Amino acid sequence: MHAEMLNIDGSLKWEKSATLDSKEDSTVTPIQLEYPAGLSKTHFIRLSLSQNGKVVSSNFYLRGLTENDYTGIRHLPNVNVTMKSHIHREASQWMLAADLHNTSKSPALLIRVKVVREKTGDLIVPALFDDNYIALMPGERRTIHIQIENADTRGQRPRLIVKGFNLSGSGRTWIAAASANPPSAQQ
């Protein structure tokens, strides 16, 4: 298990790791969070659980020095998150991957990838995501994998869009900040 305390600018203020071995349906406290001096008014806590070197669970939290005061995120600058998409069809399913990269010097919050129909832009549902609504600290990368059924595309090719709280061009109104149309996908 790994715990991090990050300031509003994404800088690491504190971190700690611990080995965890727990029985099924049990509760343990492997790490006691510490709140160092110099934390920003609003800051982040990120907890990650790994097994055999692979992250199996990651949780991200906002925390204010004053309880329930998260207003610091209002002052986050707009950031750029690039996306490379990988889309291919396997029998009756489409497999999609969104490679995201925060190229800015500030955190990107509430990043959400959506699958839409290429021509109409209509949302394709249901879609199975391995993660979504993520945060990326400056320079971080993350890949999100998605599966959809071909029948749900209604004959249109799927494409990916990404939205977020403070992505450039979004004006914090959740308008698409980036989209990716892969040059070719197997049909």
C-alpha positions in Angstrom: 0.0 0.0 0.0 1.2 3.5 -0.8 -0.2 6.8 0.5 0.6 10.3 -0.8 -0.3 13.8 0.4 0.0 16.3 -2.5 -0.4 20.1 -2.5 -2.8 21.8 -4.8 0.0 22.3 -7.4 0.6 18.5 -7.4 3.9 18.7 -5.4 4.5 15.8 -3.1 4.4 16.8 0.6 4.4 13.4 2.3 4.4 9.7 1.4 4.5 6.4 3.1 4.4 2.8 2.0 3.5 -0.4 3.9 3.2 -4.1 3.2 -0.3 -5.3 3.7 -1.5 -8.8 4.5 -5.1 -9.1 5.6 -7.7 -11.8 5.8 -10.8 -11.7 3.7 -13.6 -9.4 5.1 -11.2 -7.8 7.6 -10.1 -4.3 8.3 -6.5 -3.2 9.0 -4.8 0.2 9.3 -1.3 -0.3 7.7 -0.6 3.4 7.4 -1.5 6.3 9.7 -1.8 9.5 7.6 0.3 12.4 8.7 -0.4 16.0 7.8 2.8 17.9 7.4 3.2 21.7 7.8 3.0 23.6 4.6 0.0 21.8 3.1 -2.0 24.1 0.8 -5.5 25.2 1.8 -6.9 22.4 -0.4 -4.8 19.4 -1.0 -5.0 15.8 -2.3 -4.6 12.3 -0.8 -3.9 9.4 -3.1 -4.0 5.8 -1.9 -2.8 3.0 -4.0 -2.9 -0.8 -3.4 -0.5 -3.0 -5.5 -0.2 -6.7 -5.9 2.9 -8.2 -7.5 3.9 -4.7 -8.7 0.6 -3.9 -10.4 -1.8 -1.2 -9.0 -5.1 -3.0 -8.3 -6.9 -0.1 -6.6 -6.3 3.6 -6.5 -8.3 6.2 -4.7 -8.0 10.0 -4.9 -9.4 12.5 -2.3 -9.7 16.2 -1.9 -9.1 17.5 1.6 -9.2 21.0 3.0 -7.3 22.4 6.0 -10.8 23.5 7.1 -13.3 20.7 7.1 -15.4 20.5 3.9 -13.5 23.6 2.3 -12.4 22.5 -1.1 -12.6 26.0 -2.7 -8.9 25.9 -3.6 -9.7 23.9 -6.7 -11.5 26.9 -8.1 -8.2 28.5 -8.6 -6.5 25.7 -10.5 -5.3 26.8 -13.9 -6.6 25.2 -17.1 -4.4 22.3 -18.1 -3.6 20.3 -21.2 -4.2 16.6 -21.3 -3.3 14.8 -24.5 -5.1 11.6 -25.6 -4.0 8.9 -28.0 -6.7 6.5 -28.8 -6.5 2.8 -29.8 -9.7 1.4 -31.2 -10.2 -2.1 -32.8 -13.0 -4.5 -33.2 -12.8 -8.1 -32.0 -15.9 -10.1 -33.2 -18.9 -8.4 -31.7 -17.0 -6.1 -29.4 -15.0 -3.0 -29.7 -11.9 -2.6 -27.5 -10.8 1.0 -26.9 -7.9 2.5 -25.0 -7.3 6.1 -24.1 -3.7 6.9 -23.3 -3.9 10.2 -21.3 -0.9 12.5 -20.5 -1.0 15.7 -18.4 1.5 17.8 -20.2 0.9 20.8 -17.8 2.5 21.9 -14.6 -0.7 21.7 -12.6 -3.1 18.8 -11.7 -5.9 17.8 -14.0 -9.0 16.9 -12.0 -12.1 14.8 -12.7 -10.9 13.5 -16.1 -13.6 11.5 -17.8 -13.3 9.5 -21.0 -16.5 8.9 -23.0 -17.3 6.7 -26.0 -19.4 8.4 -28.7 -20.7 7.6 -32.1 -18.3 9.0 -34.7 -20.9 10.8 -36.9 -23.6 11.9 -34.4 -21.5 12.3 -31.3 -24.2 10.4 -29.3 -23.0 8.7 -26.2 -22.6 4.9 -26.6 -24.0 3.0 -23.6 -23.4 0.7 -21.9 -19.7 0.8 -21.9 -17.4 -1.0 -19.5 -14.4 1.1 -18.2 -11.6 -0.2 -16.1 -11.4 3.3 -14.5 -12.8 6.8 -15.1 -13.1 10.2 -13.3 -9.4 10.2 -12.6 -6.9 12.9 -11.6 -3.5 13.3 -13.3 -0.7 15.2 -11.5 1.8 17.2 -13.7 3.5 14.9 -16.2 1.6 11.8 -15.2 0.2 9.3 -17.8 -2.6 6.8 -17.5 -4.4 4.4 -19.8 -8.1 3.7 -19.6 -9.5 0.6 -21.3 -13.1 0.4 -22.5 -15.3 -2.3 -24.0 -18.5 -1.8 -25.9 -20.8 -4.1 -27.9 -20.9 -3.5 -31.7 -24.7 -3.6 -31.6 -24.6 -0.4 -29.4 -22.7 1.6 -32.0 -25.8 1.6 -34.3 -23.6 1.1 -37.3 -21.3 4.0 -36.5 -17.6 3.7 -35.6 -16.9 4.6 -32.0 -14.5 7.5 -31.0 -13.3 8.7 -27.7 -13.6 12.2 -26.1 -12.1 13.4 -22.8 -13.6 16.0 -20.5 -12.5 17.3 -17.2 -12.9 19.9 -14.5 -10.0 22.1 -15.5 -9.0 21.0 -19.0 -8.1 23.8 -21.4 -11.1 24.8 -23.5 -13.6 23.4 -21.1 -14.3 26.6 -19.1 -15.1 24.2 -16.2 -18.4 23.4 -18.0 -17.4 19.9 -19.0 -17.2 20.6 -22.7 -15.0 18.2 -24.6 -11.4 19.4 -24.4 -9.9 16.8 -26.7 -11.0 14.1 -29.0 -9.2 11.5 -30.9 -10.1 9.8 -34.1 -7.7 7.0 -34.8 -6.5 6.9 -38.4 -7.6 3.3 -38.9 -9.4 0.6 -36.9 -10.3 -2.9 -37.8 -13.9 -3.3 -38.8 
